[in-house]
Amino acid sequence: MGYTQQNNSTEETVGGSIHINLSILLKDLLRNLVTVILIALIVSGIVYTVKENTAKPKYQSSATLLLSTADGSTSLSGNSSMTTLVQEIMGSSLLKKIVAADLGLDSATVPATITTIVQDTVNVVTVTVTADTPRMSFEVLDSILKNYSQVSDYLMDGLVLEVLEPAAIPYRAIAQTGARALFKTVFSYTFVILMVGVVVLSLMRDTVKSRYDMEEKVDAPLFATIYRETGGTRKKNLKAIWNEVKRRIPFLGEVKKQSILINDVNTSFSFVESFKKIRTKLEHEARKNDCKMVVITSVTENEGKSTVAANIALSLAQKSDKVLLLDADFRKPAQYKVLEAEKKEQGFGDVLQGKCQLEDVMCRYEKGNIKLNCLYNYRTYQNSAELLMSGEFEKTLNQLREDMDYIIVDTSPTAMVADAEIVSGYTDGFLVVVREDCSGVGEINDTIDMLSRYRSHLLGCIYNFAGRGLGRAIQNSDAYGSYGKYGKYGSYGRYGYGYGYGNQTKTQESNANKTEVSQKSERDLTKQNSGKED
C-alpha cells in the first residue's frame, strides 16, 4: 500500500520500506536530552575523579641553553638539520645510558621524560625533564647538561651548549592536564553513545507514529484523525512550556487543569471540523446499522479518550437534544472534570447499587446551543465489574436507549481493567482512541480482537493527537494532558492541551465564518455518505 505525504508531515521513507517520523524522533531526543547530559556528566566525573586520585604527582625541572659552534658563532638560523640533531641527541638512548650510569641507576634508562624545544630564530634550546620526584627531575637534567658533549662530539664536533638559565629543584607538582582531557573525551563519547541509543530505541518502539502506521499496522479501519491543537501567542506558548516543566517537576507548583472542547471560542476550526466529520459518520452508522450507543475506549490511560468522548457527545448535541454522555469509567471517572461539572455525592454507580434513582443523578450540560444529557461518576468503585455485570446495568441501558437518540459511553482503558469488554457487550459499536506514539501496535490489535469477540460492532480507530509538522510537534510534544496514575482517585494531571491560544476577541469574530464553512462541509459529506448507502 502506498503512502502519500499529507498535512506537512515530517515522515520520511528510507529504503522504500522504513518510515521515520522526524518529529517524534526529535521529540524523543529533546525529552531525553537532560537525562543524557546528566548521565554523561556522572560517568565522566567518575572517570575524572579516579584519574585524579590514582595519578602520581609529576615534577618538572627546566634549563635554557644557547646553541653555538666552537668558534663562538651563533649564526645557525635556518639550519633545520642542526636543530633536529640537537633534539635527537637529547632523546637518544645513548645519552640516557650515560645519565643512568652517572646517577648510579640499575636500569639502562632513566625514570623520566625528556622534552627538547629548539627555537630556530634565536638558537635557544629549552630542555625539560619530568619525573616522579623533584630530586630525580633535577638530577637527570643536571646529568644531561654535564654529559651532553660526550654524545654530541660523536655526531658533530664543535657543537656547544651554553647555559643561560640553570636547572633548579622544583618544589610544586605540575598540573595534570590528562585528567581534564580525559573528562572531555569520556563526556563526548558517552553523550554520543547515549543519544544514538535514544535514536535506536525510538525507531525500534513499535507504536503508531503516523497515518501510515494506522493504515498498515492496525487491524481496524481508520475512523477519523484528530490533529493536535496548535496556535497561540508567543507569551502563551512560553506559559505552556512552563506548565509542562511544572508538570514534570511537581514541587515547582501546581498546573492548572484544562480541557479543550469544541464549543470553546478559542478552539481551532480544524479541531471542530474533525469532530463534525465523526458526527456525520456516526449519523450514517445510526441510519444504516441502528448504531446509537457507542463505546469510546483506549488501550492505556492518557490517550485522550475522555476528551474525545466528550467532544463527540457535544458535537452530536449540537443537532439533537437527546444525546447522553455516560461515564462508565468506574475506576477513575473523568467526565465531570472535563465538562467542569459540580462534584456531587452520588453518581451513576450509586444507581446501579440501588442507592438512588436515575433521575436523581441525571445532569444537563448547557452552553450556547448545546444541551447535553450527562451521567457522571464522581468517585471510584472497586467492584466495577460486578456493577457492570449486574442486571441493573443492562436494564438501565435499555431504558436510556429508548429515551435517547445517541449514547456515548466513556469506559476504562482495556489494559487496566476488563470493564470495557463488559460494556461493549451491551452496546452497538465501539471506537478505540489511539494516541500517536503511545500504545504498542500489538496491544492495540489485541484490544481490537478482544472487543470484537463480543456482540459490539467495531467502527474503527480514532487517530488522536496526530502531528502536523516538526516545529509544532516539538512545541506541543506533551500538551495533551494526562490525569495521573490509573485507579488513584483524585490524582490527576491536565486534561486537554494545556497551552494558550490566540486573542479571544479575534477568534470570536472569525467563528461566524468557521460555522458557515463547516456547515457546508458537513452537508457535502452527508450527501456522499447517503449516496454510498443508496
C-alpha positions in Angstrom: 0.0 0.0 0.0 1.5 3.3 -1.0 1.8 6.2 1.4 1.2 9.8 0.4 2.7 12.6 2.4 -0.1 14.8 3.9 -0.6 17.7 6.2 3.0 18.9 6.2 4.1 15.6 7.6 7.7 15.1 8.7 7.7 11.4 8.0 10.3 10.1 5.6 10.7 6.8 3.8 14.1 5.1 4.0 14.9 2.4 1.5 11.3 2.3 0.4 10.0 0.4 3.4 11.1 2.1 6.7 9.1 5.1 7.7 10.7 7.6 10.1 8.6 10.3 11.8 11.2 13.0 12.3 9.0 15.0 14.7 8.7 12.0 17.1 12.4 11.3 16.8 13.4 14.8 17.6 10.9 14.9 20.4 12.4 11.8 22.0 15.9 13.4 21.7 14.8 16.6 23.4 12.8 14.7 26.0 15.9 12.7 27.0 18.5 15.4 26.5 18.7 16.4 30.1 18.9 12.8 31.3 21.6 12.0 28.7 23.7 15.1 29.8 23.4 14.1 33.4 24.5 10.5 32.8 27.4 11.7 30.7 28.5 14.2 33.4 28.3 11.5 36.1 30.3 9.0 34.0 32.9 11.5 33.0 33.0 12.9 36.6 33.7 9.4 38.0 36.5 8.8 35.5 38.0 12.2 36.2 37.9 11.6 40.0 39.5 8.2 39.6 42.2 9.6 37.3 43.0 12.5 39.7 43.2 10.2 42.8 45.2 7.5 41.2 47.6 9.6 39.1 51.1 10.1 40.7 52.3 13.7 41.0 54.8 14.8 38.5 57.6 17.4 38.8 59.4 19.3 36.1 62.9 20.8 36.0 63.9 23.0 33.1 67.1 24.7 31.7 67.5 27.2 28.9 70.6 26.8 26.7 72.2 28.8 23.8 73.3 26.7 20.9 76.5 27.8 19.2 79.7 26.4 17.5 83.2 26.0 18.8 84.4 29.2 17.1 81.7 31.1 19.1 79.3 31.6 16.1 75.6 31.6 16.9 74.5 32.1 13.3 72.7 28.8 12.9 69.3 30.2 11.9 67.5 28.3 9.3 69.7 25.2 9.8 67.0 22.7 10.3 69.4 19.8 10.3 71.2 21.3 13.3 68.1 21.7 15.4 66.9 18.2 14.5 70.3 16.9 15.6 70.1 18.5 19.0 66.6 17.0 19.6 67.8 13.6 18.6 70.8 13.8 20.9 68.7 14.8 23.9 66.3 11.9 23.3 68.9 9.3 22.3 69.2 6.0 24.2 73.0 6.5 24.4 72.7 9.7 26.4 70.1 8.1 28.7 72.5 5.2 29.4 75.3 7.6 30.2 72.9 9.6 32.6 71.7 6.3 34.2 75.3 5.3 34.8 76.2 8.7 36.2 73.3 8.6 38.6 74.0 5.0 39.6 70.7 3.7 38.5 70.3 -0.1 38.0 68.3 0.2 34.7 69.8 1.3 31.4 67.2 4.1 31.1 66.2 7.0 33.3 62.8 7.1 35.0 62.0 10.5 33.5 60.6 12.1 30.3 63.0 14.4 28.4 61.5 17.1 26.2 63.6 19.4 24.0 62.3 22.6 22.3 64.6 24.4 19.9 63.8 28.0 18.8 65.5 28.3 15.4 65.4 32.1 15.1 67.5 32.7 18.3 69.2 29.3 18.6 67.8 28.8 22.1 67.2 25.3 23.4 64.8 24.5 26.3 65.3 21.1 28.0 62.6 19.9 30.4 62.8 16.7 32.5 59.6 15.3 34.1 59.9 12.8 36.9 58.0 11.4 39.8 60.2 13.3 42.4 61.7 16.8 42.5 65.2 15.4 43.1 65.0 12.9 40.3 64.0 15.6 37.7 66.8 17.9 38.8 69.5 15.2 38.9 68.6 13.9 35.5 68.6 17.3 33.9 71.9 18.2 35.6 73.5 15.0 34.4 72.3 15.7 30.8 74.0 19.0 30.8 77.2 17.5 32.1 77.3 14.5 29.7 75.7 16.1 26.6 79.1 16.7 24.9 80.1 13.0 25.1 77.3 12.2 22.7 77.4 15.4 20.5 81.1 15.0 19.8 80.5 11.7 18.1 77.9 13.2 15.7 79.2 16.8 15.2 82.4 18.2 16.5 82.3 21.8 17.8 78.6 22.0 18.8 78.5 23.9 22.1 75.6 24.4 24.5 75.9 27.4 26.8 73.7 27.5 29.9 71.6 30.7 30.0 69.2 29.6 32.8 70.4 26.7 35.0 68.2 23.9 36.3 66.6 24.2 39.7 64.9 21.7 42.0 61.1 22.0 41.6 59.0 22.5 44.8 55.5 22.0 43.3 54.0 19.3 41.2 52.8 20.3 37.8 49.1 20.4 37.0 47.8 17.2 35.5 46.2 18.1 32.1 45.5 14.5 31.3 42.5 14.2 33.7 40.8 17.2 32.1 41.3 15.9 28.6 40.1 12.5 29.7 36.9 14.2 31.2 36.1 15.9 27.9 36.7 12.7 25.9 34.6 10.5 28.1 31.8 13.0 28.2 31.8 13.4 24.4 31.8 9.6 23.8 29.2 8.9 26.4 26.9 11.7 25.1 27.1 10.5 21.6 26.6 6.8 22.5 23.5 7.6 24.7 21.9 9.8 22.0 22.5 7.1 19.4 20.8 4.7 21.8 17.8 7.0 22.2 17.5 7.2 18.4 17.7 3.4 18.1 15.1 2.8 20.8 12.8 5.5 19.3 13.0 3.7 15.9 12.5 0.3 17.4 9.5 1.4 19.5 6.6 -0.3 17.8 3.9 2.4 18.3 1.6 4.2 15.9 3.6 7.2 14.7 1.8 8.2 11.6 -1.3 7.7 9.5 0.7 5.1 7.5 1.1 3.0 10.7 -2.6 3.3 11.4 -3.4 2.1 7.9 -0.8 -0.6 7.6 -0.2 -2.0 11.2 -3.6 -1.6 13.0 -6.2 -4.3 12.3 -9.1 -1.8 12.1 -10.3 0.9 9.8 -9.3 4.4 10.4 -12.5 6.1 11.5 -11.1 9.6 12.0 -7.9 11.6 12.6 -7.7 14.3 15.2 -4.7 16.6 14.8 -3.1 18.2 17.8 -4.3 21.6 18.6 -1.8 24.3 17.8 -1.6 28.1 17.9 -1.4 30.9 20.4 0.8 33.9 21.0 4.5 33.5 22.0 3.7 34.6 25.6 1.0 31.9 25.9 3.3 29.3 24.3 6.0 30.1 26.8 3.5 29.8 29.6 2.6 26.4 28.2 6.2 25.3 28.2 6.5 26.4 31.8 3.4 24.5 32.8 4.9 21.4 31.2 8.1 21.9 33.3 5.9 22.2 36.4 4.0 19.0 35.4 7.3 17.1 35.2 8.7 18.7 38.4 5.8 18.8 40.9 7.5 20.9 43.6 7.6 23.9 41.2 3.9 24.4 41.6 0.5 23.1 40.6 -0.5 23.1 37.0 -4.0 24.4 36.2 -6.2 21.6 34.7 -7.7 22.4 31.3 -9.8 20.7 28.7 -10.2 21.6 25.1 -13.8 21.4 23.9 -15.3 22.1 20.5 -17.7 24.7 22.0 -14.8 26.8 23.3 -14.4 30.0 21.3 -10.6 29.5 21.3 -10.8 26.1 19.7 -9.4 26.0 16.1 -11.6 25.4 13.1 -9.8 22.2 12.1 -10.3 20.7 15.5 -14.0 21.4 15.4 -14.3 20.0 11.9 -12.6 16.8 13.0 -15.5 16.1 15.4 -18.1 17.2 12.9 -16.8 14.6 10.5 -17.0 12.0 13.3 -20.6 13.1 14.0 -21.5 12.7 10.3 -20.1 9.2 10.2 -22.0 8.2 13.4 -25.2 9.5 12.0 -24.6 7.4 8.9 -24.0 4.3 11.1 -27.2 5.0 13.1 -29.3 5.1 9.9 -27.6 2.1 8.3 -27.0 -0.2 11.3 -29.1 1.3 14.1 -25.9 2.1 15.9 -26.8 4.6 18.5 -24.9 3.5 21.6 -21.2 3.8 21.1 -18.3 2.9 23.5 -15.2 5.1 23.5 -12.2 3.3 24.9 -8.4 3.1 24.6 -5.6 0.7 25.3 -3.9 2.7 28.1 -4.6 5.9 30.0 -3.6 9.3 28.8 -4.6 8.7 25.2 -7.3 11.3 25.4 -10.4 9.0 25.2 -12.4 11.0 27.8 -11.8 14.3 26.0 -12.7 12.7 22.6 -15.8 11.1 24.1 -17.0 14.5 25.5 -16.4 16.3 22.2 -18.2 13.6 20.2 -21.2 14.0 22.5 -21.1 17.8 22.3 -20.9 17.6 18.5 -24.0 15.3 18.4 -25.8 17.5 20.9 -25.4 20.5 18.5 -28.1 18.8 16.3 -30.1 16.8 18.9 -31.3 17.4 22.5 -31.5 13.6 23.1 -27.8 12.9 23.4 -26.4 11.3 26.5 -22.8 11.2 27.7 -22.4 8.3 30.0 -19.3 8.0 32.2 -18.9 4.2 32.6 -15.3 4.5 33.9 -15.9 3.4 37.4 -12.2 3.1 38.3 -11.3 6.7 37.5 -14.2 8.9 36.3 -13.2 12.0 34.4 -16.2 13.4 32.5 -17.3 15.7 35.3 -13.8 17.2 35.3 -13.7 17.5 31.5 -17.0 19.4 31.4 -16.3 21.2 34.7 -19.4 19.9 36.4 -20.0 20.3 40.1 -19.0 17.3 42.1 -21.9 15.6 43.8 -22.2 12.9 46.4 -24.0 10.4 44.2 -23.3 9.3 40.7 -24.2 6.7 38.1 -22.6 3.9 40.1 -24.9 4.6 43.0 -27.9 4.0 40.7 -26.5 0.5 39.9 -26.1 -0.1 43.7 -29.7 0.8 44.3 -28.9 3.8 46.4 -30.7 6.3 44.2 -32.8 6.7 41.1 -31.6 7.5 37.6 -33.5 10.8 37.7 -31.6 11.9 40.8 -28.2 11.8 39.1 -29.1 12.8 35.5 -27.4 16.1 34.8 -27.8 18.7 32.0 -24.8 20.4 30.4 -26.0 23.6 28.7 -23.8 26.1 26.9 -24.9 28.1 23.9 -27.0 26.0 21.6 -25.8 22.7 23.2 -28.0 20.8 25.6 -26.3 17.6 26.6 -27.6 15.0 29.0 -24.9 13.6 31.3 -24.5 10.7 33.7 -21.3 11.2 35.8 -19.4 9.2 38.3 -17.6 11.2 41.0 -15.7 8.5 42.8 -14.0 5.2 42.4 -16.0 1.9 42.6 -13.7 -1.0 43.4 -16.4 -3.5 42.4 -16.9 -2.1 38.9 -17.0 -5.5 37.2 -19.9 -6.6 39.5 -21.8 -3.4 38.8 -21.4 -3.8 35.1 -22.4 -7.4 35.0 -25.5 -6.8 37.2 -28.9 -6.9 35.6 -29.4 -3.4 36.7 -26.8 -2.0 34.3 -28.3 -3.7 31.3 -31.8 -2.6 32.4 -30.7 1.0 32.7 -29.0 0.9 29.3 -32.2 -0.4 27.7 -34.2 2.4 29.4 -31.7 5.0 28.2 -31.7 3.6 24.7 -35.5 4.2 24.4 -35.2 7.8 25.6 -32.0 9.0 23.7 -31.0 9.3 20.1 -27.4 8.8 20.8 -25.5 7.5 23.8 -21.7 8.0 24.0 -20.2 5.7 26.7 -16.7 6.5 28.1 -15.1 3.4 29.6 -11.9 2.4 31.3 -8.8 1.6 29.3 -8.7 -2.0 28.3 -5.1 -2.6 29.6 -6.2 -1.6 33.1 -9.4 -3.5 33.8 -11.9 -5.6 31.9 -14.7 -3.0 32.2 -14.6 -2.1 28.5 -15.1 -5.7 27.5 -18.2 -6.0 29.6 -19.7 -2.7 28.5 -19.1 -3.4 24.8 -21.3 -6.5 25.0 -24.3 -4.2 25.8 -23.7 -1.5 23.1 -24.0 -1.2 19.4 -20.4 -0.3 18.5 -17.1 0.8 19.8 -14.3 3.2 18.8 -10.7 2.8 20.0 -8.8 6.0 20.6 -5.2 5.6 19.6 -2.9 8.5 20.6 0.2 9.0 18.4 3.3 7.2 19.8 1.6 5.9 22.9 0.4 2.3 22.9 2.2 -0.6 21.2 0.8 -1.8 17.9 0.5 -5.3 19.4 -1.5 -4.1 22.4 -3.9 -2.1 20.1 -4.5 -5.1 17.9 -5.1 -7.4 20.9 -7.6 -4.9 22.2 -9.5 -4.8 18.9 -9.6 -8.6 18.7 -10.7 -8.8 22.3 -13.6 -6.4 21.9 -14.6 -7.8 18.5 -15.3 -11.1 20.2 -18.3 -9.5 21.9 -21.5 -8.6 20.2 -20.4 -5.0 19.7 -19.6 -3.8 16.2 -16.1 -2.4 15.5 -16.5 1.1 14.0 -12.7 1.8 13.8 -9.9 3.7 15.4 -9.6 7.4 16.1 -6.0 8.5 15.5 -5.7 11.1 18.2 -3.1 13.9 18.7 -1.7 13.4 15.2 1.3 15.6 14.4 1.1 18.3 11.7 4.8 19.2 11.4 8.2 19.1 13.1 8.1 22.5 14.8 4.6 22.1 16.1 5.2 18.6 17.3 8.1 19.8 19.5 6.2 22.8 20.7 3.3 20.7 21.8 5.1 17.4 22.4 3.3 16.5 25.6 0.5 19.1 25.7 -2.5 16.6 25.5 -2.6 16.1 29.2 -2.8 13.0 31.4 -4.6 12.6 34.6 -2.3 10.7 36.8 -1.9 7.1 37.8 -4.8 5.0 36.9 -7.1 3.9 39.7 -5.8 6.5 42.2 -8.8 8.8 42.7 -8.2 12.5 43.0 -4.6 12.3 41.5 -4.9 13.7 38.0 -3.0 16.0 35.8 -4.2 18.1 33.0 -7.0 17.4 30.5 -6.8 19.0 27.1 -3.8 20.6 25.7 -2.7 23.0 28.4 -1.4 25.9 26.4 -2.6 29.3 25.4 -4.5 30.4 22.3 -4.7 33.5 20.2 -6.7 36.6 21.0 -10.2 35.6 22.1 -11.9 38.6 20.5 -10.3 37.9 17.2 -11.4 34.3 17.4 -15.0 35.2 18.2 -15.1 37.4 15.2 -13.9 34.6 12.9 -16.3 32.0 14.4 -19.2 33.1 12.1 -17.1 32.3 9.0 -16.0 29.0 10.6 -19.6 28.0 11.1 -20.7 28.8 7.6 -17.8 26.8 6.1 -18.2 23.9 8.5 -21.9 23.5 7.8 -21.2 23.4 4.0 -18.5 20.8 4.5 -20.9 18.7 6.6 -23.7 18.9 4.1 -21.3 17.7 1.3 -20.1 14.8 3.5 -23.7 13.8 4.3 -24.6 13.7 0.7 -21.5 11.5 -0.1 -22.5 9.0 2.7 -26.1 9.0 1.6 -25.0 8.2 -1.9 -22.9 5.3 -0.7 -25.8 3.9 1.3 -28.2 4.0 -1.6 
